[in-house]
Amino acid sequence: MLGRSGCHLCEEALEVIRRVAGELGVAYEVRDLDESPPAEREEYWERIPVTFVDGAPHDFWRVSEKRLRAALGAP
């Protein structure tokens, strides 16, 4: 997930990611947009949090638990 400190949508998204990843035994990474390269900050600034699955953008702003589970191969 790509987000920022103090972002309430990022906090909500991280709750979903932690729950789903924990249940499925999937590793995840949280990156801070403020520490990202300028091109990445410009691309995603208006769309955080951004959830990635296998390096590809998956969801913006809010994380759908159902979509995330499906993308991670959960039954």
Helices and strands as residue ranges (DSSP letters): E 2-3, H 8-24, E 31-32, G 33-35, H 38-44, G 45-47, E 50-53, E 56-60, H 65-71
